[in-house]
Amino acid sequence: MIESIARAFVDGGIFMYAITAALGLGLAVMGERAYFLIVKFSVDGGKFFAELRKLLENGDIEGASKLCGGAPLPRILGAGVRAAKKGERAIQNAVDEEALAVIPLVEKRIHYLSMIANVSTLLGLLGTIIGLMQAFDAVAGADPSQKGAMLAKGISMAMNTTAYGLMVAIPNMVAYAFLQSKAGKIVDEIDEYSVKLINLFAALRKGE
């Protein structure tokens, strides 16, 4: 099995190394983004906002500020909480300003996975074209005794690079869709709970 894979890799030529480099980059991006989006940035928005709301309704601004940690949603809502005494407009501006700084951190580098998938596919296609060109050259002008070997080598390069390019592209596209969905969920929660926070402060001011 390992011997067959090694032979296929060698037969694929230089394009196999380029696709492998793309695979390594893709795995690095997947690991880094998965850690941040699933572990570091993950917050139960409903539970967090319920706790924050309880503190604010009790007038505990300092406690509410301390509750807001470093994950994107708490960080953005924390900016609004710290601006609470300055009025509704200041709260809105603080939330918007923090969101502009934080949301790019949520979405960064995810698009690389789509690019890597496309590049891997194109590298596989390029290897296929080069391999077929070599196969046609073998049929057209090579020494009759070498035609069979050259034809087999060209076709092997064509098939191996195509297969390897797709094997790298497919997981990258799946990871891209998954991580983009996670990032989108975080951004949607930021939008939702930012509005809820502003409405909460407005309701609390009216109740004073």
N, C-alpha and C positions, 0 to 999 in steps of 0.2 A: 504493500500500500504506500509506504513512505517512499520506496524506490520509484514507484510510478509517478507520484506527485513531483519528486525531484526531477525526473526525466521530463515531465510535462513543463516544469518551470524552465529548465534549460532550453528545451525546444522552442519555448515561446520567445526567446531572445531578450533584447534590452527592454522591450515594453513591459515585460513581467516585473522588472525592477522598478520601473516608474509607477506601475499600478500598486506594487507593494508599498512604495513610499506614500502613495495616496491612502492606502489602507491604514498605515501607521498614523498618519495625520488624523484620519477619520476616527480611529479608536481613541486618540488623545482628546479630541473635541467631545466625543460621546461621553467619556469618563468625566471630564471636567464639568460639562454642562449638566450631566445627570446628577453629580454630587450637589451642585448649587441648586438646581431646580427641584430635586426630590428631597434633599436633606436640609441644606442650609436655608433655602428660601421658602420652604413649605410651612404654611401656617393654616390652621383651621380658622378661616375668616369669620364664620358665624360665632364660634366659641370665643374668639379673641374680642370681637366687637361687643359681645354680650358683657364680658368682664369690663371692658373699657366704658361701656355705657353705664354700668352700675356705679363705677367710680365717679364718673362725671355727674351723674344724677345726685350723688351724695356730696358734690362740691369738692371732691378730692382731686384737684388738678395735678398736684405733685405726684400723687400715686398713679394717676393715669399716665403721666409723662414717663414715670419709671417703668410702667408696664410695657411701653413701646420700645422693643428691642431693635436689633439690627436687620431683621428680615425686611423685605421691601414694603409689605403692607403695614406692619407696625411702625416702620421708619417714617412713612409718608403721613400716617395718621398722627404720629407723634409730633410732626412739624405743625400740624393743625392745632393740636392740643396746646403746644407751647405758645401759640399765637392767640389763644382763646381770649385773653384779656384785652386784646387790641381791636376786637370787633369782627363782624362777619366778613368784611372785605379782606382783612388781614389774614383770617383763617383760610379763605379761598386762595389767596396769593401764596401763602406758605405751603399749602397742599400742592398747588400746581407747580411751584418751583421745585419742591422735593421730588415730585413725580417725574419732572423733566430730567432730573439727575439720576433717578433710580431705575426707571423703566428700561433705558438702554442697557443697564447692567443685567437685567432679566433676559433681554432678547439677544445680547451680543453673542457672536460666533456660531449661533445655530444655523445661519444661512450657509456657513462653510460646508455643512454636511450635504446640502443639495448640490453645491458646486463640486464637491469631491465625487459625488455619485455621477454627475455629468461628465467630469473629467475622466473618471475611471472607464466609463462606457466609451468615450471617444478614444481613449488610449487603446482600449481593446479593439475598437473598429479600425484604428490606424494600423495596429499590428496585423489585423486581418487583411487589410489592403496590401501591406508590404509582403505578407506571406503569400498572398495570391499572385502578386507580381513576380515573386521569386519562382513560384510554381509555373507560371506561364513562360518565364525566361528559360526554365529547365526544359520545358516541352519544345520551345522554339529553337534554341541555339546551343544547348549543352551537348557534350559528348554523349552519344547513345548509351555508353556504359554507365554514365552518371545521372542520366535522366530520371531514373526511378528514385534514386536517393534524394536528388534535389527537389523532385516533385513532392515526395513524402515530407521532406523538411519544410517546404513552403506551406503545405496544407496543415502540417502540425502547428506551425507558428500561427496560422490563421485561426485555427480552432481553439488553441490553448489561450491565446490572448483575448479572444472574444468571451470565452467561458470565464476566465479569471476577472476580466473587467466587469462582467455582470455579477459575479460572486461578491465583488467589493461594492458595487453600486447599490445592490438591493438592500443590504443591511443599513447602509448609510441613508437611503431614502426612508426606510422604516423608522430609523432613529430620528431622522429629521421631522417626520410627521408626529412622532410621539413627543419629542421635546418641544416642538412648536406648540403642540396642544397644551403641554404643561405651562409653558410661558404665557400662552394666551389666557389660561385659567387664572394665573396670578395677576395679569394685567386687568382682566375683567373684574376680579375681586377688588383691586385697587380702585377702579372706577366706581364700583358699586358702593363700597364702604366709605370712600371719600365723600360721596354725595350724602350718605347716611350720617356721617359725622357733622357735616355742615348743617344738615336739617336738624340734627339733635341739638346743636348749639343754638340754632334759631328758636327751637321749641323751649329750651331752657331759659333763654332770655325773655321770651314772652311770659313764661310762668313766674318770673321774679316779681 
